[in-house]
Structures are given as C-alpha cells and as structure tokens.
Amino acid sequence: MMNKKNLEIVSSVGSVVLLILLFGVAHQLKDSFSQEYGFIGALAVFIIVISVVGLKLNEMQ
C-alpha cells in the first residue's frame, strides 16, 4: 500500500497529465465554438478530479 505522500504526488501528476490530454482532445475540435467549450469542459473535469482526490486523501490517515 502506498503512503499518503506518494499517493498525493502520483495523483497530482496523473491529474496534470489528464488535463494535458483533455486539452489535446479539445484542441482537435475543428469548430471554434466547440473548441472553446472543450477547453472549459477540460478545466471542469480537472477541477472535479482534483476535488475528489483531495477529499479522498483527506479521509486517509
């Protein structure tokens, strides 16, 4: 089992990689209107993931 510090580092790096991948997907959208919403969606997903991970890490001892 990973300790809390290592899990926090891995989840942070994973979240940033997820954000980069989502930005890449949003960038591939051809329509400018859809692309803007793609970037907003990517940020929303990133914020939700970081929030959930933070809450779960807070519950750990």
Sequence and secondary structure as in RCSB ss.txt:
>XXXX:A:sequence
MMNKKNLEIVSSVGSVVLLILLFGVAHQLKDSFSQEYGFIGALAVFIIVISVVGLKLNEMQ
>XXXX:A:secstr
   HHHHHHHHHHHHHHHHHHHHHHHHH  SHHHHHHHHHHHHHHHHHHHHHHHHHHHH  
